[in-house]
Amino acid sequence: MSVTAIIAAAGSGERFGVGIPKALIQLGDRTLLEHAFASLAPVVDQIVISAPPGYEKQVSKLLGDGVTVVAGGATRSASVRNALAVTTGEYVLVHDAARALASSDLARAVIAALKSGESAVVPAVALVDTIKVVGTNGYVASTLDRTSLVSIQTPQGFNTAALRRAHAAGADATDDGALIEANGGKVKIIAGEDRALKITTPADLHTALGFLGFDSTYRTGIGSDAHAFGVGRPLWLAGLLWPDQDGVDGHSDGDVAAHAICDALFAATALGDLGSNFGTDRPQYAGASGVQLLQETLAIITKGGYSIANVTVQIIGNRPKIGRRRTEAIAAISSALGGAAVSLSATTTDGMGLTGEGKGIAAIASALVFKQ
């Protein structure tokens, strides 16, 4: 009796504001998707990933051979249906990549309940908060008795044929158990676990880091960089090429935003600075891209036992205009830093100094990290 696991991983991650899919956000030394995959791989026979459209090859490369990757849909239910089309197991587990820390033991418990005869099994934890129903006028309409209420988790397990029938109508739901219920099926509740929390905000990410053994002490650092405009060089800034703009003089590509972030991360972790790690005495970094330096900085601080919570960078200069490519720049920086949360802003200096006189460009950055 084989078991297939579907990992729904097509969520956008808008509430993180990082410009990349939520499943590819870094949690400790792995992405959310890699954590979810690692928990399910030992207990199932096949894994199917519903990936963000356009990221299928990246997800396949991330997880390696033996994983089936399909494009996700516009909704969670559509993503699961796409994956169901290629499942081969008699039973299927449907799991959210956002519940990255759900354990292998929880998956085993769901499978055991299925093999004992249940056709739909859903893990859940008791509610600890009082739940109120609020009317359209903003006043409480009623207070629910929480003793019979639970908060649903994943992975959820199903007889594959039953889940396909439940999905046949093409309806949408926030969990697959609801589709079984709507189709007249019975759903068995088993005990969930605290570590199977849904990671949807940076605060949730912080909570999840606690389960991985990261201490709760924040460490911060700041960094800055400035370069004068040069002639005949392309402008690289925030990991992007800016066509028809003068570049800057420098040992590497002169990406002041990337360099400031690197210095902020080194300052937060006390692992040197840009000069000591990538200085002019190291010819291998001549012309190196800002993305490369960000990636190597991430590797250095990760080896030192640190994880990035957030970085913020402000670009200072009259040109180029950042606003039209802000989202693209955030995505480039975040991707180079393994999916870290990134904030980016820009300003001018009202005609004063190097940047205000149009002679150059600068950046200042801050970093927030945790130590494992």
Legacy VTK file of the C-alpha trace (Angstrom):
# vtk DataFile Version 3.0
C-alpha trace
ASCII
DATASET POLYDATA
POINTS 372 float
0.000 0.000 0.000
2.125 2.868 -1.315
1.949 6.458 -0.101
2.459 9.637 -2.123
3.126 13.006 -0.506
2.038 16.229 -2.188
3.766 19.383 -0.955
1.815 22.521 -1.828
4.566 25.080 -2.376
3.142 27.634 -4.818
2.338 30.390 -2.292
3.600 33.877 -3.119
4.884 34.898 0.320
3.551 38.464 -0.055
3.352 38.973 3.715
7.126 38.475 3.920
7.724 41.144 1.278
10.821 39.375 -0.049
9.838 39.078 -3.707
10.291 35.285 -3.906
7.896 32.379 -3.244
7.359 31.615 0.428
8.537 28.000 0.082
12.000 29.269 -0.931
12.458 31.481 2.120
15.375 30.419 4.285
14.756 28.909 7.733
18.086 28.235 9.388
20.256 26.243 6.991
17.445 25.216 4.612
14.479 26.642 2.769
10.979 25.970 4.063
10.470 23.547 1.181
13.637 21.601 2.002
12.535 21.223 5.638
9.125 19.906 4.569
10.695 17.544 2.041
13.188 16.174 4.587
10.386 15.277 7.014
8.273 13.436 4.444
10.954 11.681 2.379
11.671 8.905 4.945
8.016 7.841 5.246
6.535 7.951 1.723
7.166 6.293 -1.631
6.667 9.279 -3.937
6.828 13.056 -3.477
5.118 15.523 -5.810
5.786 19.252 -5.456
3.334 21.865 -6.738
5.818 24.636 -7.427
5.293 28.328 -8.174
4.860 28.661 -11.951
8.227 29.530 -13.440
10.181 27.975 -10.560
9.806 24.314 -11.564
13.430 23.880 -12.674
14.749 25.661 -9.592
12.701 23.413 -7.295
13.837 20.275 -9.165
17.470 21.344 -8.818
16.969 22.167 -5.133
15.493 18.774 -4.214
17.313 16.543 -6.671
16.350 13.469 -8.672
13.363 11.337 -7.779
11.003 14.242 -7.083
8.108 15.027 -9.412
7.510 18.753 -9.856
4.349 20.250 -11.358
3.257 23.846 -11.785
0.976 25.111 -9.047
-2.382 26.689 -9.754
-4.006 30.001 -8.924
-5.361 28.588 -5.632
-4.173 25.997 -3.136
-6.872 23.553 -4.255
-5.897 24.002 -7.907
-2.268 23.276 -6.981
-3.261 20.069 -5.198
-5.370 18.970 -8.171
-2.411 19.475 -10.499
-0.313 17.252 -8.235
-3.054 14.642 -7.827
-2.976 14.083 -11.571
0.472 12.456 -11.298
0.251 10.685 -7.920
0.682 6.906 -7.912
0.115 5.949 -4.267
-2.987 4.276 -2.863
-2.795 6.857 -0.073
-1.793 10.493 -0.337
-0.514 13.010 2.186
-1.184 16.668 1.373
1.236 18.978 3.131
1.838 22.732 3.100
5.447 23.841 2.642
4.568 26.651 5.058
4.289 24.015 7.832
7.938 23.249 7.267
8.709 21.797 10.707
5.953 19.186 10.914
7.806 16.045 11.988
8.218 12.664 10.335
6.468 11.170 13.370
3.359 13.234 12.644
3.345 11.956 9.045
3.732 8.395 10.330
0.771 8.856 12.671
-1.407 10.057 9.778
-0.345 7.096 7.624
-0.997 4.634 10.465
-4.558 5.951 10.848
-5.122 5.574 7.096
-3.857 1.994 7.098
-6.143 1.184 10.031
-9.135 1.929 7.813
-9.722 5.689 7.880
-10.208 7.388 4.502
-9.389 10.938 5.652
-7.105 11.883 8.554
-6.298 15.413 9.697
-3.960 16.454 12.548
-5.121 19.271 14.814
-4.299 21.063 18.070
-6.722 22.438 20.638
-7.491 26.145 20.579
-6.168 28.134 23.523
-7.697 31.506 22.580
-11.306 32.530 23.046
-13.009 32.787 19.648
-15.677 35.399 18.976
-17.931 35.940 15.958
-17.979 39.611 14.926
-20.911 41.146 13.060
-20.666 43.573 10.150
-21.260 46.429 12.606
-18.008 45.640 14.417
-19.681 44.288 17.561
-19.435 40.737 18.914
-22.303 38.599 17.670
-21.464 35.509 19.734
-18.721 33.717 21.632
-17.968 30.157 20.581
-17.386 27.277 22.958
-13.761 26.477 22.270
-13.860 23.057 23.957
-15.036 21.476 20.692
-12.885 23.635 18.390
-9.475 22.698 16.986
-6.890 24.291 14.730
-6.159 22.168 11.662
-2.629 21.299 10.498
-0.888 19.317 7.755
0.142 16.777 6.541
-3.399 15.543 5.976
-3.879 11.980 4.764
-6.445 10.508 2.391
-7.411 7.522 0.384
-6.267 8.798 -3.014
-9.441 7.776 -4.845
-11.587 9.547 -2.229
-9.556 12.748 -2.502
-9.777 12.711 -6.284
-13.570 12.402 -6.049
-13.673 15.315 -3.591
-11.620 17.454 -5.994
-13.604 16.456 -9.077
-16.077 19.322 -8.649
-13.239 21.843 -8.867
-14.169 23.571 -5.607
-11.701 25.570 -3.503
-11.056 25.194 0.215
-8.331 26.182 2.644
-7.695 22.519 3.450
-8.458 19.231 1.719
-10.368 17.853 4.684
-13.058 20.446 3.995
-13.492 19.091 0.457
-13.952 15.571 1.824
-16.564 16.890 4.262
-18.393 18.726 1.477
-18.458 15.474 -0.509
-20.120 13.623 2.386
-16.984 11.929 3.706
-15.881 11.443 7.309
-12.683 13.086 8.534
-10.783 11.626 11.480
-8.957 14.077 13.764
-5.677 13.000 15.372
-3.311 14.908 17.655
-1.117 17.463 15.911
2.011 19.112 17.259
3.175 22.605 18.150
6.112 22.521 15.749
3.750 22.102 12.777
2.912 25.807 12.957
2.076 27.625 9.728
4.838 30.102 8.821
3.189 33.110 7.186
4.936 36.145 8.732
8.449 37.072 9.911
7.216 36.603 13.495
6.285 32.999 12.673
9.747 32.528 11.191
11.248 33.693 14.473
9.104 31.184 16.384
10.161 28.410 14.010
13.828 29.268 14.543
13.287 28.510 18.215
12.280 24.933 17.364
15.569 24.596 15.455
17.653 25.644 18.435
18.392 29.238 17.492
18.644 31.494 20.513
16.285 34.447 20.742
18.988 37.099 21.042
19.054 39.542 18.165
22.380 40.752 16.841
22.498 43.833 14.665
25.042 45.519 12.442
25.286 48.444 10.064
27.326 48.921 6.917
27.851 51.581 4.287
29.568 52.010 0.935
30.104 54.794 -1.603
31.673 54.976 -5.061
32.287 57.753 -7.575
30.852 57.393 -11.046
33.379 56.306 -13.665
33.482 56.199 -17.446
33.042 53.080 -19.526
31.768 50.757 -16.812
28.220 49.381 -16.525
26.205 50.266 -13.440
25.419 47.354 -11.175
23.224 48.217 -8.216
21.186 46.028 -5.838
22.114 42.967 -7.872
20.727 44.460 -11.108
22.271 45.870 -14.278
21.041 49.410 -15.009
21.396 50.004 -18.764
22.332 53.453 -20.097
23.712 54.498 -16.701
27.327 55.311 -15.847
28.972 52.718 -13.641
31.291 53.376 -10.712
34.987 52.933 -10.085
35.960 50.078 -7.800
37.797 46.764 -7.329
34.631 44.719 -7.871
31.516 45.760 -9.798
30.940 48.616 -7.328
27.430 47.551 -6.242
27.134 49.866 -3.227
23.856 48.317 -2.019
25.270 44.798 -1.998
28.519 45.959 -0.389
26.711 47.835 2.382
24.618 44.761 3.152
27.726 42.565 3.291
29.373 44.963 5.732
26.211 45.092 7.881
26.119 41.281 8.058
29.805 41.077 8.925
29.339 43.734 11.609
26.363 41.905 13.120
28.282 38.638 13.281
31.720 40.054 14.146
33.237 38.177 11.208
35.358 40.974 9.759
34.250 43.413 7.096
34.104 43.778 3.333
37.796 44.640 3.108
39.076 41.768 5.231
36.958 39.201 3.398
36.974 40.484 -0.199
39.632 43.235 -0.261
41.885 44.498 -3.051
44.632 42.141 -1.844
42.515 39.281 -3.215
42.715 39.408 -7.010
40.025 36.738 -7.400
37.464 39.391 -6.448
38.463 41.872 -9.152
35.245 42.625 -10.981
33.223 40.323 -8.705
29.478 40.936 -8.787
27.503 42.182 -5.818
25.397 39.014 -6.014
28.529 36.862 -5.703
29.699 38.820 -2.651
26.250 38.519 -1.046
26.276 34.764 -1.647
29.768 34.361 -0.229
28.882 36.548 2.752
25.889 34.303 3.429
28.158 31.249 3.290
30.636 32.828 5.740
28.051 33.847 8.330
26.172 30.535 7.970
29.420 28.658 8.657
29.808 30.912 11.694
26.437 29.701 12.991
24.308 32.713 12.084
21.006 33.058 10.268
19.584 36.213 8.719
16.318 37.566 10.109
16.161 40.730 8.016
18.321 43.180 6.088
17.478 46.768 5.206
19.326 48.920 2.686
18.873 52.546 1.669
20.408 53.733 -1.610
21.536 57.378 -1.635
21.908 59.232 -4.908
20.260 61.272 -7.636
20.261 58.403 -10.107
19.157 55.866 -11.121
15.509 56.083 -10.068
14.960 53.079 -7.851
11.169 53.003 -7.551
10.355 51.377 -10.869
12.668 48.406 -10.139
12.319 48.212 -6.354
10.503 44.847 -6.357
13.015 43.379 -8.796
15.930 44.615 -6.694
14.476 43.187 -3.478
14.016 39.830 -5.203
17.619 39.816 -6.480
19.087 40.607 -3.058
16.800 38.170 -1.246
17.623 35.370 -3.674
21.358 35.965 -3.212
20.846 35.762 0.561
18.943 32.485 0.445
15.470 33.983 0.649
16.109 36.357 3.552
13.624 39.145 4.247
14.824 42.358 2.571
13.676 45.982 2.753
14.929 48.582 0.268
14.468 52.336 0.076
16.112 55.281 -1.686
16.767 58.936 -0.963
18.782 61.958 -2.095
20.861 64.531 -0.211
19.329 67.737 -1.618
22.351 68.624 -3.730
24.928 68.159 -0.963
28.100 66.115 -1.128
29.261 63.350 -3.471
25.784 61.969 -4.135
23.927 65.262 -4.146
26.290 66.746 -6.721
25.766 63.712 -8.950
29.367 62.558 -8.666
28.633 59.194 -7.111
26.256 56.887 -5.300
26.155 55.467 -1.761
24.214 53.053 0.412
23.718 52.326 4.080
22.426 49.004 5.385
21.421 47.296 8.606
21.217 43.595 9.372
19.410 41.552 11.997
20.697 38.024 12.650
20.317 35.083 15.040
23.046 32.738 16.275
22.330 29.012 16.311
LINES 1 373
372 0 1 2 3 4 5 6 7 8 9 10 11 12 13 14 15 16 17 18 19 20 21 22 23 24 25 26 27 28 29 30 31 32 33 34 35 36 37 38 39 40 41 42 43 44 45 46 47 48 49 50 51 52 53 54 55 56 57 58 59 60 61 62 63 64 65 66 67 68 69 70 71 72 73 74 75 76 77 78 79 80 81 82 83 84 85 86 87 88 89 90 91 92 93 94 95 96 97 98 99 100 101 102 103 104 105 106 107 108 109 110 111 112 113 114 115 116 117 118 119 120 121 122 123 124 125 126 127 128 129 130 131 132 133 134 135 136 137 138 139 140 141 142 143 144 145 146 147 148 149 150 151 152 153 154 155 156 157 158 159 160 161 162 163 164 165 166 167 168 169 170 171 172 173 174 175 176 177 178 179 180 181 182 183 184 185 186 187 188 189 190 191 192 193 194 195 196 197 198 199 200 201 202 203 204 205 206 207 208 209 210 211 212 213 214 215 216 217 218 219 220 221 222 223 224 225 226 227 228 229 230 231 232 233 234 235 236 237 238 239 240 241 242 243 244 245 246 247 248 249 250 251 252 253 254 255 256 257 258 259 260 261 262 263 264 265 266 267 268 269 270 271 272 273 274 275 276 277 278 279 280 281 282 283 284 285 286 287 288 289 290 291 292 293 294 295 296 297 298 299 300 301 302 303 304 305 306 307 308 309 310 311 312 313 314 315 316 317 318 319 320 321 322 323 324 325 326 327 328 329 330 331 332 333 334 335 336 337 338 339 340 341 342 343 344 345 346 347 348 349 350 351 352 353 354 355 356 357 358 359 360 361 362 363 364 365 366 367 368 369 370 371
